[in-house]
Amino acid sequence: MLDELIEKMLTNLKKIVESETVIGKPVQSEETTIIPLTKISLGFGAGSGESQDKKGEGGATGGGAKIEPVAVITVHKGEVKIVNLKKKSTDYSQLMEKIPSIIDKFSKKGKSKENSKE
């Protein structure tokens, strides 16, 4: 019984930790591609037991996962950069707030290089 519970839990945790979870799907904006990178932390526990009179038994499992953005890879006109998001308190909302400024920054760099060539 406990073996089955543990196997089910590990199968479900495996689904969470796919390559698209750690390295996110690329986001394209004009000439810039942004690829999010995340850190995944997993934990689980399991246990079983039976009553002293051997008439009852039970088992349980529990687990949790934490997915945390840590960096983004930016690709602009063949130039690849890694922007570290890992600070003391980086959360998903802070990542979402930074994406427009990152896109804008690289879009402006590309335009200023084009203008300087003219």
ZABAKOL-552435 format. One record per residue: residue in three letters; z negated, y negated, x of N, C-alpha, C in turn. Coordinates in steps of 0.05 Angstrom, whole numbers, plus 5000, padded with zeros to 4 digits. Each point is the difference from the previous one (the first is absolute). Layout:
+------+------+------+------+-------+-------+-------+------+------+------+
| rest | n_pz | n_py | n_px | ca_pz | ca_py | ca_px | c_pz | c_py | c_px |
+------+------+------+------+-------+-------+-------+------+------+------+
|  ala |    Z |    Y |    X |     Z |     Y |     X |    Z |    Y |    X |
...
+------+------+------+------+-------+-------+-------+------+------+------+
END
This chain:
+------+------+------+------+-------+-------+-------+------+------+------+
| rest | n_pz | n_py | n_px | ca_pz | ca_py | ca_px | c_pz | c_py | c_px |
+------+------+------+------+-------+-------+-------+------+------+------+
|  met | 5000 | 5024 | 5016 |  5000 |  4976 |  4984 | 5000 | 4975 | 5017 |
|  leu | 4982 | 4999 | 5019 |  4999 |  4976 |  5018 | 5025 | 4997 | 5016 |
|  asp | 5010 | 5022 | 5010 |  5025 |  4999 |  5016 | 5023 | 4988 | 4984 |
|  glu | 5002 | 5007 | 4974 |  5021 |  4989 |  4983 | 4996 | 4970 | 4996 |
|  leu | 4975 | 4991 | 4996 |  4995 |  4972 |  4997 | 5008 | 4984 | 5025 |
|  ile | 4992 | 5011 | 5023 |  5007 |  4986 |  5025 | 5030 | 4999 | 5005 |
|  glu | 5013 | 5022 | 4994 |  5029 |  5001 |  5003 | 5014 | 4979 | 4982 |
|  lys | 4991 | 4998 | 4975 |  5012 |  4981 |  4982 | 4995 | 4971 | 5010 |
|  met | 4976 | 4995 | 5010 |  4994 |  4973 |  5009 | 5017 | 4994 | 5025 |
|  leu | 5002 | 5018 | 5019 |  5017 |  4995 |  5023 | 5029 | 4996 | 4993 |
|  thr | 5010 | 5015 | 4981 |  5027 |  4996 |  4991 | 5005 | 4972 | 4989 |
|  asn | 4981 | 4991 | 4984 |  5002 |  4973 |  4988 | 4997 | 4978 | 5022 |
|  leu | 4982 | 5004 | 5019 |  4998 |  4981 |  5022 | 5025 | 4999 | 5017 |
|  lys | 5013 | 5023 | 5003 |  5025 |  5001 |  5016 | 5021 | 4983 | 4986 |
|  lys | 5001 | 5000 | 4974 |  5019 |  4984 |  4985 | 4996 | 4970 | 5005 |
|  ile | 4975 | 4992 | 5003 |  4993 |  4972 |  5005 | 5010 | 4991 | 5028 |
|  val | 4997 | 5017 | 5019 |  5006 |  4994 |  5028 | 5029 | 5009 | 5006 |
|  glu | 5019 | 4986 | 4989 |  5028 |  5004 |  5006 | 5009 | 4979 | 5020 |
|  ser | 5022 | 5005 | 5013 |  5010 |  4981 |  5020 | 5005 | 4973 | 4987 |
|  glu | 5007 | 4998 | 4975 |  5005 |  4975 |  4987 | 4974 | 4985 | 4994 |
|  thr | 4978 | 5013 | 5002 |  4974 |  4987 |  4996 | 4992 | 4986 | 5026 |
|  val | 5004 | 5013 | 5022 |  4992 |  4989 |  5026 | 5020 | 4979 | 5009 |
|  ile | 5025 | 5006 | 4999 |  5021 |  4981 |  5006 | 5014 | 4995 | 4974 |
|  gly | 4995 | 4976 | 4989 |  5010 |  4994 |  4973 | 5030 | 4996 | 4999 |
|  lys | 5010 | 4998 | 4975 |  5028 |  4996 |  4996 | 5008 | 4972 | 5009 |
|  pro | 5022 | 4997 | 5015 |  5009 |  4974 |  5010 | 5006 | 4981 | 4977 |
|  val | 4993 | 4975 | 5004 |  5006 |  4978 |  4981 | 5021 | 4982 | 5014 |
|  gln | 5022 | 4996 | 4986 |  5022 |  4984 |  5012 | 5000 | 4972 | 4987 |
|  ser | 5002 | 4979 | 5016 |  5002 |  4973 |  4990 | 5020 | 4986 | 5018 |
|  glu | 5023 | 4993 | 4990 |  5022 |  4988 |  5015 | 5005 | 5017 | 5025 |
|  glu | 4995 | 4989 | 5024 |  5006 |  5014 |  5025 | 4975 | 5012 | 5012 |
|  thr | 4978 | 5000 | 4985 |  4975 |  5010 |  5011 | 4991 | 5025 | 4985 |
|  thr | 4992 | 5021 | 5015 |  4988 |  5024 |  4988 | 4971 | 5002 | 5008 |
|  ile | 4983 | 5005 | 4981 |  4971 |  5003 |  5005 | 4992 | 5028 | 4993 |
|  ile | 4986 | 5014 | 5018 |  4991 |  5027 |  4996 | 4970 | 5000 | 5003 |
|  pro | 4985 | 5006 | 4978 |  4971 |  5000 |  5001 | 4989 | 5025 | 5014 |
|  leu | 4979 | 4997 | 5015 |  4986 |  5023 |  5013 | 4971 | 5000 | 4989 |
|  thr | 4991 | 5024 | 4993 |  4973 |  5002 |  4989 | 4983 | 5021 | 5015 |
|  lys | 4974 | 4998 | 4996 |  4981 |  5019 |  5011 | 4989 | 5015 | 4976 |
|  ile | 4999 | 5026 | 5002 |  4989 |  5016 |  4978 | 4975 | 5015 | 5010 |
|  ser | 4978 | 4997 | 4984 |  4975 |  5014 |  5006 | 4995 | 5018 | 4976 |
|  leu | 4993 | 5025 | 5006 |  4995 |  5020 |  4980 | 4973 | 5013 | 5004 |
|  gly | 4987 | 5008 | 4979 |  4975 |  5015 |  5002 | 4997 | 5018 | 4976 |
|  phe | 4988 | 5023 | 5003 |  4995 |  5017 |  4978 | 4977 | 5018 | 5005 |
|  gly | 4989 | 5011 | 4979 |  4978 |  5019 |  5002 | 5003 | 5021 | 4978 |
|  ala | 4987 | 5023 | 5005 |  5001 |  5021 |  4980 | 4975 | 5017 | 5002 |
|  gly | 4993 | 5012 | 4978 |  4976 |  5017 |  4999 | 5000 | 5018 | 4976 |
|  ser | 4985 | 5022 | 5002 |  4997 |  5018 |  4978 | 4973 | 5013 | 5001 |
|  gly | 4993 | 5012 | 4978 |  4974 |  5013 |  4999 | 4997 | 5018 | 4976 |
|  glu | 4979 | 5015 | 4999 |  4995 |  5016 |  4976 | 4970 | 5000 | 4994 |
|  ser | 4993 | 5005 | 4975 |  4972 |  5000 |  4992 | 4985 | 5023 | 5013 |
|  gln | 4974 | 4998 | 5001 |  4983 |  5021 |  5013 | 5003 | 5026 | 4985 |
|  asp | 5004 | 4999 | 4974 |  5002 |  5026 |  4985 | 5029 | 5010 | 5000 |
|  lys | 5018 | 4988 | 5016 |  5028 |  5009 |  5003 | 5016 | 4999 | 4974 |
|  lys | 4990 | 4985 | 4980 |  5015 |  4999 |  4975 | 5018 | 4976 | 4998 |
|  gly | 4998 | 4982 | 5018 |  5017 |  4976 |  4999 | 5008 | 4991 | 5027 |
|  glu | 5024 | 4989 | 5002 |  5009 |  4989 |  5025 | 5017 | 4975 | 4994 |
|  gly | 5004 | 4985 | 5021 |  5016 |  4975 |  4997 | 5010 | 4991 | 5027 |
|  gly | 5019 | 4982 | 4998 |  5011 |  4989 |  5025 | 5011 | 4972 | 4994 |
|  ala | 5003 | 4984 | 5020 |  5010 |  4973 |  4997 | 5012 | 4991 | 5026 |
|  thr | 5020 | 4982 | 4997 |  5011 |  4987 |  5023 | 5002 | 4970 | 4993 |
|  gly | 5002 | 4984 | 5021 |  5003 |  4971 |  4996 | 5013 | 4989 | 5025 |
|  gly | 5014 | 4979 | 4996 |  5014 |  4988 |  5023 | 5008 | 4971 | 4994 |
|  gly | 5008 | 4987 | 5021 |  5009 |  4973 |  4997 | 5019 | 4992 | 5023 |
|  ala | 5015 | 4980 | 4994 |  5020 |  4990 |  5020 | 4999 | 4970 | 5001 |
|  lys | 5006 | 4989 | 5023 |  5001 |  4971 |  5003 | 5026 | 4994 | 5015 |
|  ile | 5017 | 4984 | 4988 |  5025 |  4992 |  5013 | 4998 | 4970 | 5007 |
|  glu | 5003 | 4994 | 5025 |  4995 |  4973 |  5010 | 5024 | 4990 | 5016 |
|  pro | 5011 | 4977 | 4993 |  5023 |  4989 |  5016 | 4990 | 4991 | 5027 |
|  val | 5014 | 5007 | 5021 |  4992 |  4992 |  5027 | 5020 | 4983 | 5015 |
|  ala | 5026 | 5003 | 4993 |  5021 |  4985 |  5013 | 5026 | 5001 | 4984 |
|  val | 5018 | 4982 | 5008 |  5027 |  5002 |  4989 | 5019 | 4998 | 5024 |
|  ile | 5022 | 5015 | 4997 |  5022 |  4998 |  5020 | 5021 | 4982 | 4988 |
|  thr | 5008 | 4980 | 5014 |  5022 |  4983 |  4990 | 5024 | 5004 | 5018 |
|  val | 5023 | 5001 | 4987 |  5026 |  5002 |  5014 | 5017 | 4977 | 4990 |
|  his | 5007 | 4982 | 5018 |  5017 |  4977 |  4993 | 5022 | 4998 | 5021 |
|  lys | 5025 | 5005 | 4991 |  5023 |  4999 |  5018 | 4997 | 5016 | 5025 |
|  gly | 4989 | 5025 | 4996 |  4997 |  5018 |  5022 | 4975 | 4996 | 5017 |
|  glu | 4985 | 4979 | 4994 |  4975 |  4995 |  5015 | 4977 | 5012 | 4984 |
|  val | 4985 | 5018 | 5013 |  4978 |  5015 |  4987 | 4974 | 4988 | 5010 |
|  lys | 4982 | 4995 | 4981 |  4973 |  4990 |  5006 | 4980 | 5015 | 4983 |
|  ile | 4976 | 5002 | 5011 |  4978 |  5012 |  4985 | 4979 | 4978 | 4995 |
|  val | 4993 | 4996 | 4975 |  4980 |  4980 |  4993 | 4975 | 5015 | 4992 |
|  asn | 4979 | 4996 | 5016 |  4975 |  5014 |  4995 | 4985 | 4986 | 4977 |
|  leu | 4992 | 5014 | 4980 |  4985 |  4989 |  4978 | 4971 | 5007 | 5001 |
|  lys | 4992 | 5016 | 5020 |  4973 |  5011 |  5002 | 4982 | 4978 | 5010 |
|  lys | 4984 | 4990 | 4983 |  4979 |  4981 |  5007 | 4974 | 5010 | 4988 |
|  lys | 4979 | 4985 | 5002 |  4974 |  5009 |  4989 | 5001 | 5008 | 4971 |
|  ser | 5015 | 4984 | 4984 |  5001 |  5007 |  4971 | 5028 | 4997 | 4989 |
|  thr | 5017 | 5018 | 5007 |  5027 |  5000 |  4990 | 5001 | 5019 | 4976 |
|  asp | 5010 | 4990 | 4978 |  5004 |  5018 |  4977 | 5028 | 4997 | 4990 |
|  tyr | 5007 | 5015 | 4980 |  5027 |  5002 |  4989 | 5009 | 4972 | 4990 |
|  ser | 4983 | 4985 | 4987 |  5008 |  4974 |  4990 | 5007 | 4981 | 5022 |
|  gln | 4986 | 5002 | 5023 |  5006 |  4983 |  5023 | 5028 | 5007 | 5011 |
|  leu | 5006 | 5026 | 5001 |  5026 |  5009 |  5009 | 5022 | 4988 | 4982 |
|  met | 4996 | 5002 | 4974 |  5020 |  4990 |  4981 | 5004 | 4969 | 5003 |
|  glu | 4978 | 4986 | 5007 |  5002 |  4971 |  5004 | 5015 | 4993 | 5025 |
|  lys | 4999 | 5017 | 5020 |  5013 |  4995 |  5026 | 5030 | 5006 | 5000 |
|  ile | 5009 | 5018 | 4983 |  5028 |  5009 |  5001 | 5019 | 4976 | 4996 |
|  pro | 4997 | 4982 | 4980 |  5019 |  4978 |  4997 | 5001 | 4982 | 5025 |
|  ser | 4977 | 4995 | 5012 |  5000 |  4983 |  5024 | 5014 | 5013 | 5024 |
|  ile | 4997 | 5027 | 5001 |  5013 |  5015 |  5022 | 5030 | 4999 | 4996 |
|  ile | 5009 | 5004 | 4975 |  5029 |  4999 |  4994 | 5010 | 4972 | 5006 |
|  asp | 4986 | 4980 | 4991 |  5008 |  4972 |  5004 | 5002 | 4993 | 5030 |
|  lys | 4980 | 5009 | 5015 |  4999 |  4995 |  5029 | 5025 | 5011 | 5014 |
|  phe | 5006 | 5025 | 4994 |  5023 |  5012 |  5013 | 5027 | 4990 | 4989 |
|  ser | 5001 | 4992 | 4975 |  5024 |  4988 |  4989 | 5005 | 4973 | 5013 |
|  lys | 4980 | 4984 | 5004 |  5003 |  4974 |  5013 | 5007 | 5003 | 5029 |
|  lys | 4989 | 5020 | 5014 |  5007 |  5004 |  5028 | 5030 | 5006 | 5003 |
|  gly | 5010 | 5017 | 4981 |  5028 |  5008 |  5001 | 5018 | 4976 | 4995 |
|  lys | 4992 | 4983 | 4981 |  5016 |  4977 |  4993 | 5000 | 4979 | 5022 |
|  ser | 4977 | 4996 | 5013 |  4998 |  4980 |  5022 | 5016 | 5010 | 5024 |
|  lys | 5001 | 5026 | 5005 |  5016 |  5010 |  5023 | 5030 | 4996 | 4994 |
|  glu | 5008 | 5004 | 4974 |  5028 |  4996 |  4992 | 5007 | 4971 | 5003 |
|  asn | 4983 | 4981 | 4991 |  5005 |  4972 |  5002 | 5002 | 4990 | 5028 |
|  ser | 4984 | 5011 | 5018 |  5000 |  4992 |  5028 | 5026 | 5009 | 5014 |
|  lys | 5012 | 5021 | 4990 |  5025 |  5010 |  5012 | 5024 | 4982 | 4992 |
|  glu | 4997 | 4985 | 4978 |  5022 |  4983 |  4991 | 5001 | 4976 | 5016 |
+------+------+------+------+-------+-------+-------+------+------+------+
END
